[in-house]
Amino acid sequence: MYFKISISKLISAGALSLCALAVSAQNAALYAPGDNPDRIVLNVTADPSTSMAVNWRTSDSVAESFAEIAVAEADPRFVSKAQKFKARTEKLVWQDTPSASYHSVVFENLQPATKYAYRVGCEQGWSEWIHFTTAGTRDQKLSFIYYGDVQVNISSLWSRVAREAFAKAPDARLAIYAGDLINKANRDAEWGDWFRGGSFIHAMIPAFPTPGNHDHYETPEGINTTSVFWRPQFTLPENGPKGLEETCYYADIQGVRFISLNSDQVDVSEQWAEVQKQWLEGILKNNPNRWTVITFHHPIFSPKSTRDNKRMRETFKPLFDQYKVDLVLQGHDHTYARGMANIPMTGKGAPSGTMYVVSVSGPKMTGSNVDRAAWMDRSALYTQLFHVVNVEGEKLSFETYTATGELYDAFDLIKQKNKVNRIVERIPANVAERR
């Protein structure tokens, strides 16, 4: 019997290996770059009301590529008014991944709150014409989407979340990704899954990604750094600390200052923690916006009892309290939890005015070592989620939806002069916590 079981296991293992090789080969063919542009993604700039960045990929046989843009009109003759811009192009060669050309253009001198149409490519192949709308003024309502970890089974199971989010918030002016966009930082097929999972939505709603630990890798020299694909395929503001470009940055959008911190580098090095702390204090101290939203990967307060990101908390929470940061959006723990009412300000007994949220949008879930901690006002287990946030005047409305589009959680933050934010709970009736 033992011999038969062993043979069975060997056959099974061999079959799984052959299956894995077949899937790998299939993905390599599916995601091989060609003459036609693919992996088109809009990215935020420092001011998306007057500029917008776009990236795309082709085979390395395409040495020169372009982007065209015009104000969108119902009359298809608008294309005759399009301006043409030559892209910045760089070739990426990485191990056994097919070499590819990555292209990027930053559209500038745009008009606020205006719908544009653009396409990318060259005579060897053009994309379709795609719409996006620039951000408006600080007096106009702002909508944005927030995703926790995407990470695994992206094209099969995260795609439904992205589509539900787009259906709920088609007018979102940005989509925040709180790290771990994929699972293996330098695996091209996983990036292919991410672009396939989000499809045309990536090309219409600008991305505001912050890198997680799975978006980093260690070089042969022992240096921890972001994926080799990160900077070629995302063009993000380079207004952060030197050495952390396009991972630590900020953008001002309709009266909200959005900030990305690179928490993985904080986890790696006290030096990078201090560099980011000094940079963050400078942009919080000189912040003309009414609202402040910060995103990073490793939570200040972890839902998992086996995790404690002490350096993140001790380095940044005092600044969040001092400068009245409104909303902190995080990932990493593959569950949902948010809290404010039971979180005190650093060194004071008074409650914090900052709402801390941890979430997950992909199917990788955490169920063990997660208890209902004192800091949590609301939580969920084994639930794929996305969040739609609306900011208008003195009110920020936060809505949490399941992958099937059901409203699970909601609250408002209300600005109060010389006081911390007031929270108004809007938890749907008869919706129990998912424990």
C-alpha positions as CSV (number, residue, x, y, z in Angstrom):
1,M,0.0,0.0,0.0
2,Y,2.8,2.4,0.9
3,F,4.5,1.7,-2.4
4,K,1.3,2.4,-4.3
5,I,0.6,5.7,-2.5
6,S,4.2,6.8,-3.2
7,I,3.8,6.0,-6.9
8,S,0.5,7.8,-6.9
9,K,2.1,10.9,-5.3
10,L,4.9,10.8,-7.8
11,I,2.5,10.6,-10.7
12,S,0.4,13.4,-9.2
13,A,3.5,15.6,-8.7
14,G,4.7,14.9,-12.2
15,A,1.2,15.8,-13.6
16,L,1.2,19.0,-11.6
17,S,4.7,19.9,-12.8
18,L,3.6,19.3,-16.4
19,C,0.5,21.3,-15.8
20,A,2.5,24.2,-14.3
21,L,4.8,24.1,-17.3
22,A,1.9,24.1,-19.7
23,V,0.3,27.1,-17.9
24,S,3.6,28.9,-17.8
25,A,4.1,28.4,-21.6
26,Q,0.5,29.4,-22.2
27,N,0.9,32.7,-20.2
28,A,4.2,33.5,-21.9
29,A,2.4,33.2,-25.3
30,L,-0.7,35.1,-24.0
31,Y,1.3,38.0,-22.7
32,A,4.0,38.2,-25.3
33,P,4.4,41.8,-26.5
34,G,3.5,42.6,-30.1
35,D,3.4,45.6,-32.5
36,N,0.0,46.7,-31.1
37,P,0.2,48.6,-27.8
38,D,-0.9,46.7,-24.7
39,R,-0.8,47.2,-20.9
40,I,-2.1,50.8,-21.3
41,V,-2.4,52.5,-18.0
42,L,-3.1,56.1,-17.0
43,N,-1.2,57.4,-14.0
44,V,-1.7,60.4,-11.7
45,T,0.6,63.4,-12.0
46,A,1.2,66.0,-9.3
47,D,-1.8,67.9,-10.7
48,P,-4.2,65.7,-12.7
49,S,-6.4,68.7,-13.4
50,T,-3.9,70.0,-16.0
51,S,-1.8,66.9,-16.8
52,M,-2.0,63.2,-17.2
53,A,0.6,60.4,-17.7
54,V,0.1,57.3,-19.8
55,N,2.2,54.2,-20.3
56,W,2.0,51.3,-22.7
57,R,4.1,48.4,-24.0
58,T,5.0,46.9,-27.4
59,S,7.6,44.4,-28.7
60,D,11.1,45.7,-28.9
61,S,10.8,45.9,-32.7
62,V,8.8,49.1,-32.1
63,A,11.6,51.6,-31.4
64,E,9.5,54.7,-31.7
65,S,5.9,55.3,-30.5
66,F,3.5,58.2,-30.1
67,A,0.4,59.4,-28.2
68,E,-2.4,61.5,-29.7
69,I,-4.9,63.5,-27.7
70,A,-7.9,65.8,-28.3
71,V,-10.9,67.1,-26.4
72,A,-13.5,64.3,-26.8
73,E,-16.5,65.2,-29.0
74,A,-19.5,63.2,-30.3
75,D,-18.5,64.2,-33.8
76,P,-15.8,61.6,-34.8
77,R,-14.0,64.3,-36.8
78,F,-12.5,65.4,-33.5
79,V,-9.5,63.2,-34.4
80,S,-8.4,65.8,-36.9
81,K,-7.7,68.2,-34.0
82,A,-5.6,65.7,-32.1
83,Q,-2.1,66.7,-31.0
84,K,0.7,64.2,-31.4
85,F,3.5,63.6,-28.9
86,K,6.5,61.4,-29.3
87,A,6.9,58.9,-26.4
88,R,9.8,58.3,-24.1
89,T,10.8,54.8,-24.9
90,E,13.0,52.3,-23.0
91,K,13.8,48.7,-23.6
92,L,13.5,46.2,-20.8
93,V,15.3,42.9,-20.9
94,W,14.8,40.7,-17.9
95,Q,16.0,37.1,-17.6
96,D,13.8,34.8,-19.7
97,T,11.0,37.4,-20.2
98,P,10.6,38.5,-23.8
99,S,12.3,41.9,-24.2
100,A,9.9,44.7,-24.7
101,S,9.7,48.4,-25.3
102,Y,7.9,50.5,-22.7
103,H,6.6,53.9,-23.8
104,S,5.3,56.9,-21.8
105,V,3.9,60.3,-22.4
106,V,2.8,63.1,-20.0
107,F,0.0,65.2,-21.5
108,E,0.4,68.7,-20.2
109,N,-1.6,72.0,-20.5
110,L,-4.9,70.3,-20.2
111,Q,-8.1,71.9,-19.1
112,P,-9.7,70.9,-15.7
113,A,-12.9,68.9,-15.6
114,T,-12.7,68.1,-19.3
115,K,-13.2,64.8,-21.1
116,Y,-10.3,63.9,-23.5
117,A,-9.8,61.2,-26.0
118,Y,-6.4,59.7,-26.6
119,R,-4.7,56.8,-28.4
120,V,-1.2,55.4,-28.3
121,G,1.0,53.6,-30.9
122,C,2.4,54.2,-34.3
123,E,1.9,53.1,-37.9
124,Q,2.7,49.5,-36.9
125,G,-0.3,49.5,-34.7
126,W,-2.5,51.9,-32.8
127,S,-4.8,51.5,-29.8
128,E,-8.4,52.4,-29.8
129,W,-9.4,56.0,-28.8
130,I,-9.9,56.0,-25.0
131,H,-11.6,58.6,-22.8
132,F,-10.5,60.1,-19.5
133,T,-11.6,63.2,-17.6
134,T,-9.2,65.5,-15.9
135,A,-9.7,66.4,-12.2
136,G,-11.8,69.4,-11.5
137,T,-11.5,72.3,-8.9
138,R,-11.4,71.9,-5.2
139,D,-15.1,73.0,-5.0
140,Q,-16.3,70.1,-7.1
141,K,-17.2,66.7,-5.8
142,L,-14.3,64.2,-6.0
143,S,-14.7,60.4,-6.2
144,F,-11.9,57.8,-6.0
145,I,-11.6,54.1,-5.6
146,Y,-9.4,52.3,-3.1
147,Y,-8.2,48.7,-3.4
148,G,-6.4,46.6,-0.8
149,D,-4.0,43.8,-1.9
150,V,-4.7,42.3,-5.4
151,Q,-1.8,39.9,-5.4
152,V,-3.1,36.4,-6.7
153,N,-5.6,34.9,-9.1
154,I,-5.8,38.4,-10.6
155,S,-7.3,37.8,-14.0
156,S,-9.7,35.2,-12.7
157,L,-11.0,36.6,-9.4
158,W,-9.8,40.2,-8.9
159,S,-11.2,41.2,-12.3
160,R,-14.7,41.0,-11.0
161,V,-13.9,43.5,-8.2
162,A,-12.4,45.9,-10.6
163,R,-15.5,45.8,-12.8
164,E,-17.9,46.2,-9.9
165,A,-15.8,49.2,-8.7
166,F,-16.0,50.8,-12.2
167,A,-19.7,50.2,-12.3
168,K,-20.1,51.9,-8.9
169,A,-17.7,54.8,-9.6
170,P,-17.2,55.4,-13.3
171,D,-16.4,59.0,-12.6
172,A,-13.6,58.2,-10.2
173,R,-10.6,60.5,-10.7
174,L,-8.0,58.0,-9.4
175,A,-7.7,54.4,-8.1
176,I,-5.5,53.8,-5.1
177,Y,-3.7,50.5,-4.8
178,A,-2.4,49.9,-1.3
179,G,0.5,47.6,-2.3
180,D,1.0,44.0,-3.4
181,L,-0.4,44.5,-6.9
182,I,1.0,41.1,-7.8
183,N,2.7,38.2,-5.9
184,K,6.2,37.9,-7.4
185,A,7.7,41.3,-8.2
186,N,9.5,40.3,-11.4
187,R,7.2,37.8,-12.9
188,D,6.0,39.2,-16.2
189,A,3.0,36.9,-16.4
190,E,1.6,38.2,-13.1
191,W,1.8,41.8,-14.4
192,G,0.1,40.5,-17.5
193,D,-2.7,39.2,-15.2
194,W,-2.9,42.6,-13.5
195,F,-3.4,44.4,-16.8
196,R,-5.8,41.8,-18.1
197,G,-7.8,41.9,-14.8
198,G,-8.3,45.6,-15.0
199,S,-8.5,45.7,-18.8
200,F,-9.7,49.1,-20.3
201,I,-10.4,50.4,-16.8
202,H,-6.6,50.9,-16.2
203,A,-6.6,53.1,-19.3
204,M,-9.5,55.3,-18.1
205,I,-9.0,55.8,-14.4
206,P,-5.6,57.0,-13.3
207,A,-3.6,54.7,-11.0
208,F,-2.2,55.8,-7.7
209,P,-0.2,52.7,-6.7
210,T,2.0,52.3,-3.6
211,P,4.4,49.3,-3.6
212,G,4.0,46.4,-1.1
213,N,6.6,43.8,0.0
214,H,5.5,41.5,-2.9
215,D,6.2,44.4,-5.4
216,H,9.9,44.4,-4.1
217,Y,12.7,42.0,-4.7
218,E,16.3,41.5,-3.5
219,T,19.1,42.1,-6.0
220,P,22.1,39.7,-6.2
221,E,23.9,42.4,-4.2
222,G,21.4,42.1,-1.4
223,I,19.6,45.4,-2.1
224,N,15.8,45.5,-1.6
225,T,14.2,47.4,-4.4
226,T,11.0,47.7,-6.4
227,S,10.1,45.4,-9.3
228,V,12.1,45.9,-12.5
229,F,8.7,46.5,-14.2
230,W,7.6,49.2,-11.7
231,R,9.1,52.4,-13.2
232,P,9.0,51.3,-16.9
233,Q,5.2,50.7,-16.7
234,F,4.1,53.5,-14.2
235,T,4.9,57.2,-14.7
236,L,4.3,58.8,-11.3
237,P,5.2,62.1,-9.7
238,E,8.9,62.4,-8.9
239,N,8.4,64.7,-6.0
240,G,9.5,62.3,-3.3
241,P,12.8,61.7,-1.6
242,K,15.8,60.9,-3.8
243,G,16.1,57.1,-4.2
244,L,12.4,56.5,-3.6
245,E,11.2,58.1,-6.9
246,E,7.7,57.0,-8.0
247,T,7.1,55.0,-4.9
248,C,7.1,57.8,-2.4
249,Y,5.2,60.8,-3.9
250,Y,2.1,63.0,-3.7
251,A,-0.6,64.6,-5.8
252,D,-3.0,67.4,-5.1
253,I,-6.5,66.6,-6.5
254,Q,-9.6,68.8,-6.0
255,G,-8.7,69.9,-2.5
256,V,-7.2,66.6,-1.3
257,R,-3.5,65.9,-0.9
258,F,-2.9,62.2,-1.7
259,I,0.4,60.8,-0.4
260,S,2.2,57.5,-1.0
261,L,4.8,56.2,1.4
262,N,7.1,53.3,0.7
263,S,6.5,51.2,3.9
264,D,8.5,48.3,2.6
265,Q,11.7,50.4,2.7
266,V,10.7,51.6,6.2
267,D,10.6,48.0,7.2
268,V,14.0,47.4,5.7
269,S,15.9,50.4,6.9
270,E,15.7,53.0,9.7
271,Q,17.5,55.3,7.3
272,W,14.7,55.2,4.8
273,A,12.2,55.6,7.6
274,E,13.9,58.9,8.7
275,V,14.2,60.1,5.1
276,Q,10.5,59.6,4.5
277,K,9.5,61.1,7.9
278,Q,11.4,64.3,7.2
279,W,9.9,64.5,3.7
280,L,6.4,63.8,4.9
281,E,6.5,66.4,7.6
282,G,7.5,69.0,5.0
283,I,4.6,68.3,2.8
284,L,2.1,68.0,5.7
285,K,3.3,71.3,7.2
286,N,2.9,73.1,3.8
287,N,-0.4,71.6,2.7
288,P,-3.0,74.0,1.2
289,N,-5.6,71.3,0.8
290,R,-8.7,70.7,3.0
291,W,-8.2,67.0,3.2
292,T,-5.2,64.6,3.5
293,V,-5.2,60.9,2.5
294,I,-2.1,58.8,2.9
295,T,-1.6,55.3,1.5
296,F,1.1,52.6,2.2
297,H,1.2,48.9,2.6
298,H,2.1,47.8,6.1
299,P,-0.6,48.8,8.6
300,I,-0.1,51.2,11.5
301,F,-2.5,48.9,13.5
302,S,-2.5,45.4,12.2
303,P,-5.6,43.2,12.2
304,K,-3.3,40.1,12.6
305,S,-2.3,39.5,16.2
306,T,1.0,38.0,15.0
307,R,2.1,41.2,13.2
308,D,3.1,44.6,14.6
309,N,4.6,47.2,12.4
310,K,6.1,49.2,15.3
311,R,8.6,51.2,13.2
312,M,5.8,52.5,11.0
313,R,3.6,53.4,13.9
314,E,6.3,55.1,16.0
315,T,7.7,57.0,13.0
316,F,4.5,58.3,11.3
317,K,1.5,58.2,13.7
318,P,2.8,61.3,15.7
319,L,2.8,63.2,12.4
320,F,-0.6,62.0,11.4
321,D,-1.9,63.2,14.8
322,Q,0.0,66.5,14.7
323,Y,-1.1,67.5,11.1
324,K,-4.6,66.0,11.3
325,V,-4.4,63.5,8.5
326,D,-7.9,62.4,7.7
327,L,-7.6,58.9,6.1
328,V,-4.9,56.2,6.1
329,L,-5.4,53.4,3.5
330,Q,-3.4,50.2,3.9
331,G,-3.1,46.6,2.9
332,H,-0.8,43.6,3.7
333,D,-3.0,41.6,6.1
334,H,-5.6,40.2,3.7
335,T,-8.6,41.1,5.8
336,Y,-10.8,44.2,6.4
337,A,-10.7,46.4,9.5
338,R,-11.1,50.1,10.2
339,G,-11.0,52.2,13.3
340,M,-10.8,55.7,14.7
341,A,-13.1,56.1,17.7
342,N,-10.9,53.9,20.0
343,I,-7.5,55.1,18.7
344,P,-6.0,57.8,21.0
345,M,-3.7,60.6,19.8
346,T,0.0,60.0,20.5
347,G,0.7,61.0,24.1
348,K,-2.9,62.1,24.7
349,G,-6.1,60.6,25.9
350,A,-8.2,62.3,23.3
351,P,-9.4,60.2,20.4
352,S,-7.7,60.4,17.0
353,G,-9.4,62.2,14.1
354,T,-7.7,59.9,11.7
355,M,-9.5,56.9,10.2
356,Y,-7.2,53.9,9.7
357,V,-8.4,51.3,7.1
358,V,-6.9,47.9,6.1
359,S,-8.4,46.1,3.2
360,V,-8.1,43.3,0.6
361,S,-9.5,43.2,-2.9
362,G,-8.0,40.0,-4.2
363,P,-8.9,36.4,-3.2
364,K,-6.0,35.7,-0.9
365,M,-7.5,35.7,2.6
366,T,-6.3,35.7,6.2
367,G,-8.5,33.9,8.7
368,S,-6.1,32.8,11.4
369,N,-4.6,35.1,14.1
370,V,-7.3,37.7,13.4
371,D,-9.2,38.8,16.5
372,R,-11.6,41.7,17.0
373,A,-9.1,44.2,18.5
374,A,-10.0,47.2,20.6
375,W,-9.0,49.7,17.8
376,M,-11.4,48.2,15.3
377,D,-14.8,49.8,14.7
378,R,-15.7,47.4,11.9
379,S,-14.1,44.3,10.4
380,A,-14.6,41.4,7.9
381,L,-13.0,38.1,7.1
382,Y,-13.0,36.1,3.8
383,T,-14.5,39.0,1.9
384,Q,-13.2,40.6,-1.3
385,L,-13.9,44.3,-1.1
386,F,-13.4,47.6,-2.8
387,H,-14.1,51.1,-1.6
388,V,-15.6,54.2,-3.1
389,V,-14.8,57.5,-1.4
390,N,-16.6,60.8,-2.2
391,V,-15.2,64.1,-1.0
392,E,-17.4,67.2,-1.1
393,G,-16.8,70.3,0.9
394,E,-16.5,69.5,4.6
395,K,-17.6,65.9,4.2
396,L,-15.8,62.7,3.2
397,S,-18.0,59.7,2.6
398,F,-16.5,56.2,2.6
399,E,-18.4,53.2,1.3
400,T,-17.2,49.6,1.4
401,Y,-18.6,47.2,-1.2
402,T,-18.2,43.4,-1.5
403,A,-17.1,41.8,-4.8
404,T,-20.8,41.2,-5.6
405,G,-21.6,44.9,-5.2
406,E,-23.3,44.8,-1.8
407,L,-22.8,47.7,0.5
408,Y,-21.1,46.3,3.6
409,D,-19.9,49.3,5.5
410,A,-20.1,53.1,5.3
411,F,-19.3,56.2,7.3
412,D,-18.8,59.9,6.9
413,L,-16.0,62.1,8.3
414,I,-17.1,65.7,9.0
415,K,-14.7,68.5,9.3
416,Q,-15.0,70.6,12.6
417,K,-13.2,73.9,13.1
418,N,-10.4,73.5,15.6
419,K,-11.5,70.0,16.4
420,V,-10.8,66.4,15.2
421,N,-13.1,65.0,12.6
422,R,-16.6,63.9,13.6
423,I,-17.6,60.4,12.4
424,V,-21.1,59.5,11.4
425,E,-21.6,55.8,11.1
426,R,-23.8,54.6,8.2
427,I,-23.5,50.8,8.6
428,P,-26.2,49.2,6.6
429,A,-29.1,47.7,8.6
430,N,-29.0,43.9,9.1
431,V,-25.5,43.6,7.7
432,A,-23.6,41.6,10.4
433,E,-19.8,41.6,10.7
434,R,-18.2,38.8,8.7
435,R,-16.2,36.9,11.3
